[in-house]
């Protein structure tokens, strides 16, 4: 729709400048015998068409850039900013209206507009910075105070999450968004590791700093570094817990002992290690599963069956067991874009037993 928007904006400028030309022509006719209204309209429309194209395209590009910038802000940020801007605009009009009494108005109107725009933008910035308190105040007056879910809370990350790096994949998959807080002591820990003389520690520290930089560039993530609000607390883990309690935020961690202690202290905890355990494969290499082998596989000796969740199981050297339920030993699990595929072999062959021998008949001959 940008071409249509460009032409609509151009049409508005053509109409505006044609009107200006008409007024200018009327002024000339009032002071002379020249018929200048039609000429003024034509000249104004022509200037509007030429200038309007450039102005309209620049306006559309500005709108596109603004859309890109606003799409990186959460709905809470935008709402708080709009509320702050409205309060600033009302306050600016209430304070600066005496400027309109200054004459001439060609001087007072620009000063008034300048003051209103500046105070409105200040209100927008203050609303963005103090969005938690502003939205809490508005929701409290509207009777909307409800417990916030973890997804709506700010997240405070610890050093373990930054060093691990998997949180970036979680963000890019769409399961994590919003505001992420990094306290200065965590940043200092990562910087200390990055400057360490030990190669392993130095690599971990640099990886953590690179992760924070990557998160800062992600759309849908508002990464903010906050100062040490509790300098009297010596331990970084204790600082994290205090910040979460003070800001009603959730702790994002991979440190299970820290997650347990934070939970006991009353913090909301999002443990990425628990998430990894929740989405791990139902079986892993070395497990024994019972599966009904339903058909022969594509390769010689293969048999194919399915688990209860639909996962395909390919058993090697098991074609003689098609149509039967067999215990198979999982050798590997392959994860693809279409799901998981399990490769296995019969449990008996894994123990070196092979297929059972025929029972001998009386007389010494095998059956």
Residue frames relative to the residue before (quaternion, step in Angstrom):
aa qw qx qy qz dx dy dz
X 1.0000 0.0000 0.0000 0.0000 0.00 0.00 0.00
X 0.4479 0.7047 -0.4726 0.2818 3.74 1.08 -0.15
X 0.6382 0.5099 -0.3750 0.4383 3.73 0.83 -0.68
X 0.6508 0.5012 -0.3209 0.4715 3.59 0.95 -0.80
X 0.6449 0.5155 -0.3194 0.4653 3.58 0.98 -0.83
X 0.6296 0.5388 -0.3313 0.4512 3.58 1.01 -0.80
X 0.6895 0.4764 -0.2864 0.4644 3.57 0.89 -0.93
X 0.6255 0.5306 -0.3449 0.4564 3.60 1.03 -0.69
X 0.6577 0.4924 -0.3087 0.4792 3.57 0.97 -0.85
X 0.6283 0.5259 -0.3341 0.4659 3.58 1.03 -0.77
X 0.6367 0.5314 -0.3285 0.4520 3.59 0.98 -0.85
X 0.6376 0.5219 -0.3313 0.4597 3.59 0.99 -0.78
X 0.6742 0.4821 -0.3011 0.4716 3.60 0.94 -0.84
X 0.6090 0.5371 -0.3545 0.4637 3.60 1.07 -0.70
X 0.6702 0.4940 -0.3019 0.4643 3.58 0.90 -0.93
X 0.6541 0.5194 -0.3232 0.4447 3.58 0.97 -0.86
X 0.7186 0.4334 -0.2656 0.4745 3.60 0.80 -0.94
X 0.5804 0.5428 -0.3843 0.4699 3.59 1.16 -0.46
X 0.6372 0.5155 -0.3163 0.4777 3.56 1.06 -0.73
X 0.6303 0.5136 -0.3322 0.4780 3.55 1.03 -0.77
X 0.6516 0.5136 -0.3128 0.4624 3.58 0.98 -0.83
X 0.6282 0.5294 -0.3330 0.4628 3.56 1.04 -0.76
X 0.6669 0.4922 -0.3024 0.4707 3.57 0.91 -0.88
X 0.6486 0.5086 -0.3186 0.4681 3.57 0.98 -0.79
X 0.6462 0.5101 -0.3140 0.4729 3.59 1.04 -0.81
X 0.6318 0.5252 -0.3334 0.4624 3.58 1.02 -0.77
X 0.6340 0.5252 -0.3327 0.4599 3.58 1.03 -0.75
X 0.6546 0.5038 -0.3151 0.4672 3.59 0.98 -0.84
X 0.6567 0.5116 -0.3153 0.4557 3.61 0.94 -0.86
X 0.6448 0.5328 -0.3294 0.4379 3.58 1.05 -0.70
X 0.7616 0.3419 -0.1873 0.5176 3.59 1.16 -0.51
X 0.7732 0.1898 -0.1528 0.5855 3.59 1.24 0.17
X 0.5563 -0.6089 0.4503 0.3419 3.54 -1.31 0.04
X 0.4728 0.6775 -0.4401 0.3517 3.60 1.27 0.15
X 0.3391 -0.7142 0.5751 0.2105 3.61 -1.00 0.87
X 0.0480 0.8610 -0.4962 0.1005 3.54 -0.03 1.32
X 0.4562 0.7045 -0.4601 0.2898 3.62 1.17 -0.10
X 0.6782 0.4850 -0.2965 0.4657 3.59 0.81 -0.96
X 0.6495 0.5074 -0.3194 0.4676 3.55 0.99 -0.87
X 0.6459 0.5266 -0.3190 0.4513 3.59 0.99 -0.80
X 0.6464 0.5127 -0.3213 0.4649 3.58 1.01 -0.82
X 0.6715 0.4973 -0.3028 0.4584 3.58 0.87 -0.93
X 0.6751 0.4839 -0.3007 0.4686 3.60 0.87 -0.92
X 0.6550 0.5130 -0.3164 0.4558 3.58 0.95 -0.83
X 0.6600 0.4979 -0.3088 0.4703 3.57 0.98 -0.86
X 0.6466 0.5183 -0.3259 0.4551 3.59 0.98 -0.79
X 0.6576 0.4880 -0.3089 0.4838 3.56 0.93 -0.88
X 0.6463 0.5257 -0.3175 0.4529 3.58 1.00 -0.81
X 0.6471 0.5160 -0.3270 0.4561 3.59 1.01 -0.76
X 0.6886 0.4722 -0.2869 0.4696 3.59 0.93 -0.88
X 0.7276 0.4191 -0.2408 0.4868 3.55 0.76 -1.06
X 0.6296 0.5768 -0.3326 0.4004 3.57 1.03 -0.79
X 0.6007 0.5667 -0.3667 0.4283 3.59 1.08 -0.64
X 0.6932 0.4648 -0.2783 0.4755 3.57 0.85 -0.98
X 0.6668 0.4996 -0.3065 0.4603 3.57 0.92 -0.91
X 0.6608 0.5132 -0.3134 0.4491 3.61 0.95 -0.84
X 0.6598 0.4948 -0.3178 0.4678 3.60 0.93 -0.84
X 0.6404 0.5073 -0.3255 0.4760 3.59 1.00 -0.76
X 0.6412 0.5220 -0.3261 0.4584 3.59 1.01 -0.77
X 0.6568 0.5043 -0.3140 0.4644 3.59 0.95 -0.87
X 0.6443 0.5057 -0.3289 0.4701 3.61 0.98 -0.77
X 0.6351 0.5225 -0.3281 0.4649 3.56 1.03 -0.75
X 0.6378 0.5148 -0.3222 0.4737 3.59 1.02 -0.79
X 0.6443 0.5151 -0.3247 0.4627 3.60 0.97 -0.83
X 0.6602 0.4972 -0.3113 0.4691 3.59 0.95 -0.85
X 0.6447 0.5140 -0.3205 0.4663 3.57 1.02 -0.79
X 0.6298 0.5290 -0.3334 0.4608 3.57 1.05 -0.78
X 0.6525 0.5137 -0.3147 0.4597 3.58 0.98 -0.83
X 0.6687 0.4905 -0.3026 0.4698 3.57 1.00 -0.81
X 0.6865 0.4807 -0.2927 0.4604 3.60 0.94 -0.85
X 0.6122 0.5650 -0.3638 0.4167 3.61 1.09 -0.59
X 0.6445 0.5096 -0.3249 0.4683 3.58 1.22 -0.36
X 0.6262 0.5087 -0.3394 0.4836 3.57 1.29 -0.04
X 0.4793 -0.6565 0.5008 0.2974 3.55 -1.10 0.67
X 0.6469 -0.5213 0.3807 0.4060 3.56 -1.25 0.35
X 0.6157 0.5411 -0.3559 0.4489 3.60 1.07 -0.63
X 0.6420 0.5191 -0.3247 0.4614 3.58 1.00 -0.80
X 0.6751 0.4967 -0.3033 0.4534 3.58 0.87 -0.94
X 0.6591 0.5061 -0.3181 0.4564 3.58 0.93 -0.88
X 0.6657 0.4920 -0.3091 0.4682 3.58 0.91 -0.88
X 0.6526 0.5171 -0.3203 0.4517 3.60 0.99 -0.79
X 0.6498 0.5071 -0.3165 0.4695 3.58 0.99 -0.83
X 0.6500 0.5089 -0.3202 0.4648 3.59 0.95 -0.85
X 0.6606 0.5007 -0.3066 0.4680 3.57 0.96 -0.86
X 0.6507 0.5118 -0.3181 0.4621 3.59 1.01 -0.77
X 0.6405 0.5177 -0.3286 0.4624 3.59 1.01 -0.76
X 0.6489 0.5009 -0.3192 0.4756 3.56 0.96 -0.85
X 0.6534 0.5164 -0.3134 0.4562 3.59 0.98 -0.83
X 0.6501 0.5172 -0.3229 0.4535 3.60 0.98 -0.84
X 0.6593 0.4992 -0.3127 0.4672 3.60 0.92 -0.89
X 0.6605 0.5007 -0.3112 0.4650 3.57 0.95 -0.86
X 0.6495 0.5231 -0.3243 0.4465 3.60 0.99 -0.82
X 0.6567 0.4967 -0.3179 0.4701 3.58 0.95 -0.85
X 0.6680 0.5156 -0.3047 0.4416 3.58 0.95 -0.85
X 0.7127 0.4437 -0.2584 0.4779 3.56 1.05 -0.75
X 0.7864 0.3929 -0.1759 0.4429 3.56 0.88 -0.96
X 0.4215 0.7353 -0.4701 0.2465 3.63 1.16 -0.05
X 0.5827 0.5727 -0.4129 0.4025 3.69 1.00 -0.44
X 0.5379 0.6239 -0.4141 0.3872 3.61 1.15 -0.38
X 0.6086 0.5759 -0.3500 0.4188 3.59 1.15 -0.62
X 0.6135 0.5585 -0.3505 0.4345 3.60 1.21 -0.33
X 0.5453 0.6129 -0.4009 0.4077 3.56 1.26 -0.28
X 0.1704 -0.7723 0.6059 0.0859 3.55 -0.99 0.84
X 0.5504 -0.2000 -0.8106 0.0017 1.54 -2.01 1.51
X 0.5986 -0.5988 0.4022 0.3484 3.57 -1.19 0.56
X 0.5367 0.6131 -0.4197 0.4000 3.58 1.15 -0.31
X 0.6720 0.4324 -0.2773 0.5335 3.57 1.29 -0.35
X 0.7044 0.4874 -0.2808 0.4329 3.59 0.86 -0.94
X 0.6376 0.5518 -0.3467 0.4108 3.63 0.95 -0.77
X 0.6676 0.4719 -0.3334 0.4695 3.68 0.81 -0.76
X 0.6349 0.5162 -0.3408 0.4630 3.61 1.03 -0.74
X 0.6466 0.5143 -0.3170 0.4657 3.58 0.97 -0.85
X 0.6662 0.4975 -0.3066 0.4633 3.59 0.90 -0.91
X 0.6267 0.5384 -0.3333 0.4541 3.58 1.01 -0.82
X 0.6795 0.4928 -0.2945 0.4568 3.59 0.86 -0.94
X 0.6613 0.5061 -0.3154 0.4551 3.60 0.93 -0.88
X 0.6637 0.4982 -0.3121 0.4624 3.61 0.90 -0.89
X 0.6706 0.5055 -0.3129 0.4437 3.60 0.88 -0.90
X 0.6953 0.4559 -0.2842 0.4774 3.61 0.87 -0.90
X 0.6094 0.5395 -0.3568 0.4586 3.62 1.06 -0.63
X 0.6691 0.4816 -0.3003 0.4797 3.59 0.93 -0.85
X 0.6112 0.5314 -0.3481 0.4721 3.58 1.08 -0.69
X 0.6514 0.5050 -0.3170 0.4692 3.59 0.95 -0.81
X 0.6206 0.5376 -0.3389 0.4594 3.58 1.05 -0.72
X 0.6833 0.4800 -0.2908 0.4671 3.59 0.88 -0.94
X 0.6494 0.5000 -0.3239 0.4725 3.59 0.96 -0.78
X 0.6412 0.5236 -0.3273 0.4556 3.59 0.99 -0.79
X 0.6395 0.5132 -0.3206 0.4741 3.59 1.04 -0.77
X 0.6963 0.4830 -0.2820 0.4498 3.57 0.90 -0.89
X 0.7765 0.2808 -0.1404 0.5463 3.60 1.06 -0.76
X 0.1780 0.8458 -0.4921 0.1037 3.57 1.07 0.69
X 0.6153 0.5556 -0.3798 0.4104 3.61 0.99 -0.69
X 0.7100 0.4536 -0.2696 0.4663 3.57 0.79 -0.99
X 0.6509 0.5227 -0.3242 0.4451 3.60 0.98 -0.81
X 0.6921 0.4569 -0.2844 0.4810 3.58 0.87 -0.92
X 0.6208 0.5271 -0.3501 0.4629 3.59 1.06 -0.66
X 0.6372 0.5223 -0.3264 0.4632 3.57 1.04 -0.79
X 0.6772 0.4861 -0.2939 0.4677 3.59 0.89 -0.92
X 0.6887 0.4732 -0.2963 0.4626 3.59 0.86 -0.92
X 0.6239 0.5411 -0.3463 0.4450 3.59 1.09 -0.65
X 0.6722 0.4766 -0.3022 0.4792 3.59 0.96 -0.79
X 0.6968 0.4537 -0.2779 0.4811 3.57 1.11 -0.59
X 0.4856 -0.6837 0.4240 0.3421 3.58 1.26 -0.02
X 0.4932 0.6839 -0.4056 0.3527 3.56 1.13 0.65
X 0.3356 0.7525 -0.5081 0.2509 3.60 1.14 0.41
X 0.1592 0.7666 -0.5995 0.1657 3.55 -0.51 1.23
X 0.5856 -0.5647 0.4214 0.4007 3.60 -1.13 0.50
X 0.3632 -0.7378 0.5275 0.2133 3.54 -0.90 0.96
X 0.4037 -0.6745 0.5460 0.2896 3.61 -1.01 0.70
X 0.6726 -0.5012 0.3471 0.4194 3.57 -1.24 0.36
X 0.6232 0.5665 -0.3461 0.4134 3.59 1.05 -0.72
X 0.7089 0.4340 -0.2593 0.4917 3.61 1.16 -0.53
X 0.5936 0.5793 -0.3675 0.4207 3.60 1.23 -0.07
X 0.5460 -0.5331 0.5142 0.3915 3.51 -1.34 0.24
X 0.2577 -0.7569 0.5806 0.1535 3.56 -1.15 0.63
X 0.1846 -0.7573 0.6193 0.0947 3.54 -0.97 0.94
X 0.1804 -0.8116 0.5484 0.0902 3.59 -0.55 1.13
X 0.3257 -0.7326 0.5658 0.1928 3.51 -1.19 0.63
X 0.7373 -0.4307 0.2858 0.4349 3.56 -1.32 0.06
X 0.6253 0.5663 -0.3510 0.4063 3.60 0.98 -0.76
X 0.6471 0.5121 -0.3219 0.4642 3.60 1.00 -0.76
X 0.6586 0.5140 -0.3104 0.4534 3.59 0.95 -0.87
X 0.6883 0.4791 -0.2860 0.4636 3.58 0.93 -0.87
X 0.6473 0.5489 -0.3314 0.4122 3.58 0.97 -0.82
X 0.2940 -0.8165 0.4547 0.2004 3.60 0.95 -0.84
X 0.5726 0.6271 -0.3929 0.3529 3.62 1.13 -0.38
X 0.5208 0.6455 -0.4196 0.3690 3.59 1.20 -0.36
X 0.5854 0.5729 -0.3797 0.4300 3.61 1.12 -0.53
X 0.6471 0.4963 -0.3196 0.4825 3.61 1.02 -0.73
X 0.6219 0.5319 -0.3409 0.4627 3.59 1.07 -0.72
X 0.6452 0.5128 -0.3153 0.4705 3.59 1.01 -0.82
X 0.7069 0.4704 -0.2717 0.4529 3.58 0.83 -0.97
X 0.6342 0.5096 -0.3391 0.4724 3.59 1.18 -0.38
X 0.5517 -0.6559 0.3693 0.3593 3.60 1.27 -0.12
X 0.5485 0.6369 -0.3928 0.3732 3.61 1.25 0.09
X 0.7632 0.2353 -0.1526 0.5822 3.59 1.24 -0.12
X 0.1656 0.7700 -0.5963 0.1555 3.54 -0.80 1.06
X 0.5826 0.5986 -0.4249 0.3489 3.56 -1.30 0.03
X 0.7397 -0.4163 0.3201 0.4208 3.52 -1.26 -0.52
X 0.0845 -0.7767 0.6240 0.0104 3.55 -0.89 1.05
X 0.1975 -0.7976 0.5657 0.0698 3.55 -0.78 1.10
X 0.1013 -0.7532 0.6479 0.0511 3.54 -1.07 0.83
X 0.2761 -0.7667 0.5533 0.1724 3.57 -0.58 1.10
X 0.6402 -0.5748 0.3563 0.3643 3.57 -1.09 0.72
X 0.6332 0.5293 -0.3650 0.4309 3.68 0.91 -0.65
X 0.6184 0.5167 -0.3494 0.4780 3.62 1.06 -0.63
X 0.6446 0.5085 -0.3167 0.4750 3.57 0.98 -0.82
X 0.6405 0.5143 -0.3216 0.4709 3.58 1.04 -0.76
X 0.6195 0.5356 -0.3420 0.4609 3.60 1.04 -0.73
X 0.6669 0.4913 -0.2997 0.4733 3.58 0.91 -0.91
X 0.6489 0.5086 -0.3214 0.4658 3.59 0.98 -0.80
X 0.6388 0.5234 -0.3234 0.4619 3.57 1.04 -0.76
X 0.6465 0.4965 -0.3184 0.4840 3.58 1.02 -0.75
X 0.6612 0.5169 -0.3139 0.4439 3.59 0.95 -0.85
X 0.7163 0.4151 -0.2439 0.5051 3.60 1.15 -0.57
X 0.4316 0.7252 -0.4496 0.2927 3.59 1.28 0.04
X 0.5125 -0.6403 0.4818 0.3088 3.54 -1.23 0.50
X 0.5962 0.5511 -0.3594 0.4602 3.57 1.22 -0.35
X 0.4917 -0.6957 0.4388 0.2858 3.59 -0.75 1.07
X 0.6646 0.5099 -0.3131 0.4476 3.59 0.91 -0.88
X 0.6730 0.4797 -0.2995 0.4767 3.60 0.88 -0.90
X 0.6434 0.5258 -0.3305 0.4475 3.57 0.97 -0.82
X 0.6535 0.5035 -0.3153 0.4691 3.60 0.98 -0.80
X 0.6527 0.5087 -0.3231 0.4591 3.60 0.98 -0.77
X 0.6572 0.5117 -0.3150 0.4551 3.57 0.96 -0.84
X 0.6718 0.4827 -0.3030 0.4731 3.58 0.92 -0.85
X 0.6172 0.5377 -0.3464 0.4582 3.56 1.05 -0.68
X 0.6537 0.5138 -0.3113 0.4602 3.58 1.00 -0.80
X 0.6611 0.4933 -0.3072 0.4745 3.59 0.97 -0.82
X 0.6361 0.5177 -0.3272 0.4693 3.58 1.03 -0.77
X 0.6309 0.5333 -0.3382 0.4508 3.58 1.02 -0.75
X 0.6563 0.5013 -0.3210 0.4637 3.60 0.91 -0.85
X 0.6409 0.5132 -0.3267 0.4682 3.58 1.02 -0.75
X 0.6532 0.5034 -0.3127 0.4712 3.59 1.03 -0.78
X 0.6366 0.5213 -0.3304 0.4624 3.60 1.00 -0.76
X 0.6259 0.5553 -0.3368 0.4318 3.57 1.04 -0.74
X 0.7048 0.4541 -0.2594 0.4793 3.58 1.16 -0.58
X 0.5401 0.6446 -0.3977 0.3670 3.58 1.25 -0.25
X 0.4440 -0.6648 0.5316 0.2799 3.56 -1.05 0.79
X 0.7704 0.3278 -0.2576 0.4823 3.55 -0.98 0.81
X 0.6829 0.4163 -0.2736 0.5344 3.58 1.31 -0.08
X 0.1167 -0.7601 0.6375 0.0471 3.55 -0.92 0.99
X 0.0761 -0.8199 0.5674 -0.0043 3.56 -0.08 1.34
X 0.0168 0.8057 -0.5884 0.0655 3.55 -0.79 1.06
X 0.2605 -0.7398 0.6047 0.1387 3.55 -0.93 0.98
X 0.1075 -0.8039 0.5844 0.0270 3.57 -0.71 1.10
X 0.5609 -0.6251 0.4374 0.3215 3.54 -1.14 0.67
X 0.6162 -0.5309 0.4342 0.3873 3.53 -1.35 0.24
X 0.1724 -0.8271 0.5313 0.0631 3.57 -0.27 1.27
X 0.7535 0.2897 -0.1752 0.5636 3.58 1.26 -0.27
X 0.0370 -0.8422 0.5377 0.0124 3.63 0.46 1.14
X 0.6123 0.5691 -0.3616 0.4129 3.58 1.16 -0.42
X 0.6255 0.5067 -0.3396 0.4865 3.61 1.26 -0.29
X 0.3441 -0.7926 0.4602 0.2042 3.63 -0.51 1.11
X 0.7276 0.4479 -0.2506 0.4551 3.61 0.91 -0.90
X 0.5043 -0.6586 0.4705 0.3010 3.57 -1.02 0.87
X 0.6297 0.5346 -0.3431 0.4471 3.60 0.98 -0.77
X 0.6556 0.4987 -0.3096 0.4751 3.57 0.98 -0.81
X 0.6095 0.5382 -0.3492 0.4657 3.59 1.07 -0.69
X 0.6363 0.5361 -0.3266 0.4483 3.59 0.97 -0.85
X 0.6606 0.5001 -0.3042 0.4701 3.57 0.93 -0.90
X 0.6644 0.5058 -0.3131 0.4526 3.60 0.90 -0.87
X 0.6465 0.5145 -0.3209 0.4630 3.60 1.00 -0.80
X 0.6518 0.5149 -0.3168 0.4580 3.58 0.96 -0.85
X 0.6721 0.4834 -0.3025 0.4723 3.57 0.95 -0.80
X 0.6765 0.5022 -0.3034 0.4451 3.58 0.95 -0.83
X 0.7691 0.3515 -0.1780 0.5033 3.60 1.01 -0.79
X 0.3771 -0.7244 0.4860 0.3114 3.59 1.27 -0.03
X 0.3839 0.7185 -0.4724 0.3364 3.55 1.00 0.94
X 0.4516 -0.6580 0.5298 0.2871 3.54 -1.35 0.25
X 0.3825 -0.7116 0.5467 0.2201 3.54 -1.07 0.82
X 0.1609 -0.7732 0.6102 0.0625 3.57 -0.77 1.11
X 0.1636 0.8152 -0.5206 0.1940 3.56 -0.35 1.24
X 0.2811 -0.7076 0.6134 0.2100 3.51 -1.43 0.21
X 0.5470 0.6089 -0.3762 0.4342 3.55 1.35 -0.04
X 0.3244 -0.7894 0.4894 0.1794 3.58 -0.24 1.26
X 0.6500 0.4901 -0.3510 0.4627 3.69 0.84 -0.72
X 0.6419 0.5025 -0.3281 0.4773 3.61 1.00 -0.77
X 0.6328 0.5317 -0.3380 0.4501 3.60 0.99 -0.79
X 0.6663 0.4991 -0.3085 0.4602 3.59 0.96 -0.83
X 0.6848 0.4734 -0.3004 0.4656 3.60 0.87 -0.89
X 0.6386 0.5134 -0.3323 0.4671 3.60 1.04 -0.72
X 0.6405 0.5211 -0.3275 0.4594 3.56 1.03 -0.75
X 0.6487 0.5056 -0.3159 0.4730 3.58 1.03 -0.76
X 0.6666 0.4945 -0.3006 0.4698 3.59 1.14 -0.60
X 0.6174 -0.5827 0.3377 0.4065 3.58 1.26 -0.08
X 0.4771 0.6747 -0.4391 0.3526 3.60 1.26 0.19
X 0.4212 -0.6069 0.5956 0.3155 3.50 -1.32 0.39
X 0.1072 -0.8198 0.5625 0.0054 3.58 -0.75 1.06
X 0.0950 -0.7435 0.6594 0.0575 3.55 -1.09 0.85
X 0.1010 -0.8255 0.5552 -0.0037 3.55 -0.19 1.37
X 0.3279 -0.7683 0.5181 0.1836 3.59 -0.44 1.20
X 0.5853 0.5613 -0.3792 0.4456 3.59 1.15 -0.49
X 0.6461 0.4983 -0.3178 0.4829 3.58 1.00 -0.77
X 0.6185 0.5314 -0.3427 0.4666 3.60 1.08 -0.68
X 0.6507 0.5119 -0.3197 0.4608 3.58 0.96 -0.83
X 0.6514 0.4969 -0.3207 0.4753 3.60 1.01 -0.72
X 0.6484 0.5388 -0.3248 0.4287 3.58 1.03 -0.74
X 0.7693 0.3332 -0.1854 0.5126 3.60 1.04 -0.71
X 0.3768 0.7247 -0.5027 0.2832 3.61 1.16 0.31
X 0.6382 -0.5306 0.3769 0.4111 3.62 -1.17 0.44
X 0.5683 -0.6169 0.4131 0.3548 3.61 -1.07 0.65
X 0.7752 0.1278 -0.0869 0.6125 3.59 1.17 -0.53
X 0.1666 -0.7668 0.6119 0.0987 3.53 -1.22 0.52
X 0.6991 -0.4524 0.3393 0.4375 3.55 -1.30 0.25
X 0.7461 0.3521 -0.2956 0.4816 3.54 -0.89 1.02
X 0.5838 0.5683 -0.3800 0.4379 3.61 1.24 -0.27
X 0.2914 -0.7169 0.6039 0.1909 3.54 -1.27 0.51
X 0.0218 -0.7952 0.6055 -0.0237 3.56 -0.82 1.04
X 0.3556 -0.7004 0.5788 0.2191 3.50 -1.25 0.56
X 0.0688 0.8126 -0.5672 0.1149 3.58 -0.64 1.11
X 0.4033 -0.6768 0.5634 0.2489 3.56 -1.17 0.72
X 0.2506 -0.7680 0.5751 0.1291 3.58 -0.56 1.20
X 0.1994 -0.8592 0.4682 0.0534 3.54 -0.26 1.34
X 0.8201 0.0045 0.0404 0.5708 3.61 1.01 -0.68
X 0.5906 -0.5602 0.4419 0.3770 3.52 -1.34 0.25
X 0.4478 -0.6918 0.5015 0.2636 3.55 -1.15 0.64
X 0.6951 -0.4748 0.3428 0.4171 3.54 -1.35 0.02
X 0.7237 0.3987 -0.2340 0.5123 3.58 1.01 -0.77
X 0.6287 -0.5485 0.3831 0.3965 3.60 -1.15 0.54
X 0.8215 0.2503 -0.2049 0.4696 3.54 -0.98 0.93
X 0.5820 0.6083 -0.3783 0.3850 3.59 1.20 -0.22
X 0.0833 -0.7446 0.6582 0.0733 3.52 -1.30 0.57
X 0.2407 -0.7926 0.5536 0.0867 3.53 -1.06 0.83
X 0.0558 0.7691 -0.6351 0.0453 3.53 -1.07 0.86
X 0.3318 -0.7387 0.5570 0.1844 3.54 -1.33 0.06
X 0.4239 -0.6711 0.5463 0.2675 3.55 -1.13 0.73
X 0.7151 -0.4535 0.3076 0.4339 3.58 -1.26 0.14
X 0.7084 0.4408 -0.2679 0.4817 3.60 1.09 -0.63
X 0.6305 -0.5700 0.3239 0.4156 3.60 1.27 0.20
X 0.4526 0.6888 -0.4593 0.3313 3.61 1.22 -0.01
X 0.3956 -0.7300 0.5103 0.2241 3.57 -0.83 1.02
X 0.1363 -0.7635 0.6286 0.0584 3.53 -1.04 0.90
X 0.1142 -0.7797 0.6149 0.0310 3.57 -0.74 1.14
X 0.1135 -0.8097 0.5755 0.0186 3.56 -0.50 1.25
X 0.3202 -0.7459 0.5564 0.1775 3.56 -0.81 1.05
X 0.8466 0.1271 -0.1180 0.5031 3.58 -1.22 0.67
X 0.5727 0.5939 -0.3722 0.4252 3.57 0.98 0.85
X 0.3164 0.7752 -0.5075 0.2037 3.60 1.15 0.36
X 0.6195 0.5528 -0.3530 0.4312 3.60 1.08 -0.58
X 0.6758 0.4885 -0.2903 0.4695 3.60 1.30 -0.27
X 0.3535 0.7416 -0.5016 0.2711 3.62 1.26 0.21
X 0.7651 0.2989 -0.2643 0.5054 3.54 -0.89 1.03
X 0.6979 0.4154 -0.2631 0.5208 3.57 1.26 -0.05
X 0.4236 -0.6491 0.5585 0.2955 3.55 -1.30 0.34
X 0.0098 -0.8214 0.5664 -0.0669 3.54 -0.65 1.15
X 0.4197 -0.6476 0.5708 0.2805 3.51 -1.31 0.49
X 0.0393 -0.8071 0.5888 -0.0199 3.58 -0.68 1.12
X 0.3730 -0.7073 0.5626 0.2100 3.54 -1.21 0.69
X 0.3773 -0.7339 0.5216 0.2169 3.58 -0.69 1.09
X 0.1988 -0.7928 0.5693 0.0883 3.56 -0.80 1.08
X 0.7933 -0.1026 0.0770 0.5952 3.60 1.07 -0.66
X 0.2272 -0.7410 0.6176 0.1338 3.55 -1.29 0.50
X 0.1330 -0.7951 0.5906 0.0377 3.56 -0.70 1.15
X 0.1697 -0.7823 0.5952 0.0703 3.57 -0.77 1.11
X 0.0454 -0.7988 0.5995 -0.0226 3.57 -0.72 1.11
X 0.6961 -0.4503 0.3462 0.4391 3.56 -1.33 0.00
X 0.7103 0.4436 -0.2504 0.4858 3.58 1.18 -0.52
X 0.7513 -0.3233 0.2080 0.5364 3.59 1.23 0.03
X 0.6119 -0.5450 0.4228 0.3871 3.55 -1.27 -0.41
X 0.1196 -0.7542 0.6414 0.0742 3.53 -1.25 0.60
X 0.2083 -0.7949 0.5649 0.0752 3.55 -0.79 1.07
X 0.1605 -0.7564 0.6281 0.0877 3.56 -0.98 0.92
X 0.0393 0.8081 -0.5790 0.1011 3.54 -0.87 1.00
X 0.1916 -0.7368 0.6265 0.1672 3.52 -1.37 -0.09
X 0.6416 -0.5400 0.3589 0.4099 3.60 -1.10 0.55
X 0.5739 -0.6263 0.4097 0.3325 3.52 -1.00 0.85
X 0.6415 0.5430 -0.3350 0.4259 3.58 0.97 -0.78
X 0.6767 0.4883 -0.3052 0.4589 3.58 0.97 -0.85
X 0.6095 0.5575 -0.3584 0.4350 3.57 1.14 -0.54
X 0.6884 0.4447 -0.2813 0.4993 3.58 1.21 -0.48
X 0.5430 -0.6424 0.3942 0.3702 3.57 1.32 0.07
X 0.4664 0.7038 -0.4415 0.3038 3.60 1.20 0.24
X 0.2511 -0.7727 0.5443 0.2089 3.64 0.95 -0.80
X 0.7045 -0.4442 0.3182 0.4528 3.60 -1.28 0.01
X 0.5766 -0.6075 0.4060 0.3657 3.61 -1.07 0.62
X 0.4647 -0.6724 0.5104 0.2673 3.57 -1.11 0.79
X 0.5450 -0.6124 0.4463 0.3589 3.61 -1.12 0.60
X 0.4984 -0.6546 0.4839 0.2983 3.55 -1.13 0.74
X 0.4347 -0.7017 0.4904 0.2795 3.63 -0.89 0.85
X 0.4206 -0.6760 0.5479 0.2569 3.54 -1.17 0.70
X 0.6090 -0.5003 0.4290 0.4414 3.57 -1.23 0.22
X 0.6945 0.4150 -0.3310 0.4857 3.54 -0.76 0.97
X 0.5911 -0.6352 0.3403 0.3623 3.55 1.29 0.01
X 0.6314 0.5254 -0.3654 0.4380 3.61 1.17 -0.20
X 0.4959 -0.6582 0.4689 0.3178 3.56 -1.01 0.73
X 0.5142 -0.6396 0.4777 0.3135 3.51 -1.19 0.64
